[in-house]
């Protein structure tokens, strides 16, 4: 581990970011350019003291999970992320396997979406990061581990997941999720994480196995759907998706036309958050 190089790199990247770059308000006048140390710490889920010691070249070796969080918080490119891992004494992550590094370009768009649900997904439907409204609507799937982060895994293995959709739309949703996974499988191949997910789901769910044999392939670029919130009831939303160039990640944005009942429910969702009514 090269503590000096790690400290200098963190300080430099922090100084180059402005609060608006990561979805934060500028607040009071700043004495120095860039983000504050405590802001980076909050974005990564570490203590301010721990992050300060890293920047001062006297902290312990960060874990791979902590480095991944730092790469996301500092909006690092793939090459910068790999450098961060190496100077911290870890091998650079394999870009073709494991949970992917969140695309900085998608993060920059997500940072500016505060009044509508939005999240970034991998091509396996894994929630990589979600804003506050998306978490209030779908739950915090980004906190899950393994295949449980994937919406297709949860749909076929956790029956309560389907309560978010009206009963008459669940069959369509099942086929769409499998078709999307089939598209990822076609790109990544049998020995990829997509292949692992297919084999695991085939063993867990007879419904998935039957749908998989249909060989339906599709990526959804837009959709109109009804989501059923446990407190607010049905919400009609338009779904738009923005893919990265290699289509390995997607920014999913849910909107409602202005001055509609759905728009009012989204506004109320922003107030209610993850709370339940008594």
N, C-alpha and C positions, 0 to 999 in steps of 0.2 A: 504494500500500500504506500503510495507516494502522498503523504499528508500535505506537503507544500503545494504540489500541483493541484490536488483536490481543493484545497482552501482557496487558491488563486482563481481557479476555474469557477467555483461557486460565487465568489465575490464579484467576478467580472460579469457573469450571467445575471446575477441579481441586479447589478447596477444598470444593466441595459434594458430592464423591464420597467414599464410604468404600470401603476395600479389598473388603468383601463385595459391593459394587455391581458390581465388575468381576471377581469370581471369585478374589480374592486373599485370603490369610490376613492377619489384622490384625497378627500378630507382636508385637513389643515395644511398650510404651507410646509414643504419639506426642506430640511436643511441640506440634504444630500440627494443626488439623483437616484432613481431606481426604487425598488421595493425595500421595505424595512425587513430586517431579519425576522421579526416576529410574524410578519405577513407570510413569508416563505414557510416558516415553521407551521403556521396555521393551515396553509394549503396542503402541506404534506402530512399533517397529523402527528408531528413530533413536537417536543417541547422547545421553547425558544432557547433555553440553555444548551440543549443538545446541539441544535443547529449552530449556535454561536461558537461552540467548541470546534465544530467541523470547519468553520470559516477561519478559525484561529490556528488550525493545524494541530490541535491537541485532543481531538475526539477519538473515540473507539472506531473500529472499522464498521461502516454502515452495512446492514444486511442488503441482500438483493431487493427485497421488498421495499426497503427505505429508499434505495437508489432509484427504483422505478417510480416511486412517489415524487422524488426530487426532480426526475426528468420530466414528469408531467407538469409539476408546479412551475418549473423554469422554462417550459415550452421548448424543450430541446428537440433538435432534429434527430434522426436515427443515428447519424455519425456522431453527433455530440453526446447522445445517450451512450453509445458504445465507448466513447472516450471516458465518460464519467465512470462507467463500470470498471474500466481497466485501471485508471489511476487510483480507484478505491480498492484495488486488489482482487477484483472478480473478473471472470471471463465475460466478454460481451455476450449478451443473450443471442440465441439463435433466432434470426428474424423469420424463419419459416416455421417455427413451432413455439408452443407456449403462448401465454397471454400477450398479445401484441402491444407495442408502445403506441400510445394514443397519438394520432396525427395532429401536429401543432396547428395546421390550418383549420381543421375541424374544431379544435379547442377554442381558437380565436372567435369563430362564429358562435359557438355555444356560450362563451363568456358574455355575449351581448344579448342573449335571449333570457330575459328575466320574467316576462309576463305571460309566457306560454310554455307548456311542457316540452322538454327537449333532452335528448340523450345521444351518446355515441355508442354504437354497437360494433362488435366484430362481425365477420362474415358468418360466424356460428351463432349469432344472436346473443353474444355475451355482452352484458352491460359494462362498459369500460368506465364511463363517467356519466352522471345525470345531474340536471339542475334541480332546484328545490321543488318546483312544481311537478316534474316527472317523478321524483321520489315520493311526493305526496299521492300521486295517482297510481303508480305501479309498485311502490315499496322500494326499499333500498337493495336492489339486486346486486349492486356493485360490491356490497359487503360479503356476498356469498363466495364460496371457493369451488374450484373444480368445475365440473359440468353443470353444477347448480346455478352458475352464473348465466347459463344459456337459456333463453326463453323457450326454445324448442324442447330442451330437457325438462324444464319445469312443467310445460304444457302436457307432456305425456306421462309424467311420473308423479306430479303433485296435483290431484284433482281440484283443490281449492283455487288453483291458478285460473281455471276456466270460468270462475264466477265473475271475472272482470268483463266477460263477453256475454251478450244475450244468448240464450239457449239456441235460437234459430240461426245463429251465425257461427256456432262453434265448429261445425263440419267444414265450412269454408276456411276458417282459421287453421284447422288441422292440416288441410291440404296445402295451404299457402306456406306454412312453416316447413313442411316436408319438402315442398318444391324449392324453397329458398336454400335449405340444407343440401339438396341435390345439386344445386348450382355451385355451391362452395366445394362440394365433394368432387365435382367435375374439374374444378380448377386445381385443387390441392392434391387430389389422388387418394388412393386407398390407404396409404401408410401415414397419412397426415392426421392431425387432431380431428378433422372432419370425419375421417374414416373410423377413428376410435369412437367418436360420438355416435356414428351410425351403428356400429357393432354393439355398443352399450345399450342404445335405445331399442335395437331389435331384440335384445335379450330381455329388456324390461317391459316392453309394451307390444302386445299383439296388434293393436290398432296401428302403431307406427310401422311395424313390419309389413302390414298389408298395404298401407299407403306408399311405403318405399318401393314396393314392387310395381307400382303404377308408372314409375319413371317420369313423373311430371317435373319439369324444370322451369323455374321462373324467379326473377328478382322483382320485388315490388318497388316501383318508383313512386307511386302515389296510391292513395286509398281513401275511402270514406268509411268511417267506422263509428260504432256506438260502443262506448266503454261504460261499465256500470260501477260507479263509485259506491262503497258501502254506506256512506252518509248522504251523499248528494244525489244518488240515483243515476239514471242514464244520462250520458253526455255525448252529443253528436259532434264529432271532430273530423277535420280533414287532416290527412297524414301526408307529409312530403318528406322525401329522402334525398340527401346529398351524399354521394359516394366519393371516396378518394379515387385517384386515377387508376389504381390497381384493383379497386372495388373490394379491398380487404376490410375496410371500415366504412361506416355510414353514420351520418348525422340524421336522426329522426326528429322531426318537428311536428307537433300537433297543434292545430289552430282552430279557432271558431270564428265565424263571421261576426263582425261587430254588431252590437245591439240585439243579440239573440239570447235565448235562454241559455244556450251552451256557453256563450261568452260570460254571462253573469255567473254561471257555475264555476268557470275557471277562475274568475275574480274571487269568488268565495273560497275556492280551493286554496288560493294564495293566503287567505286569512286562517283557514282551518288547519292547513298543513297536514301533518300526520296524526293530529288529534282525533278523538272520537267524541261525538256528542253524547252527553249523559242522557 
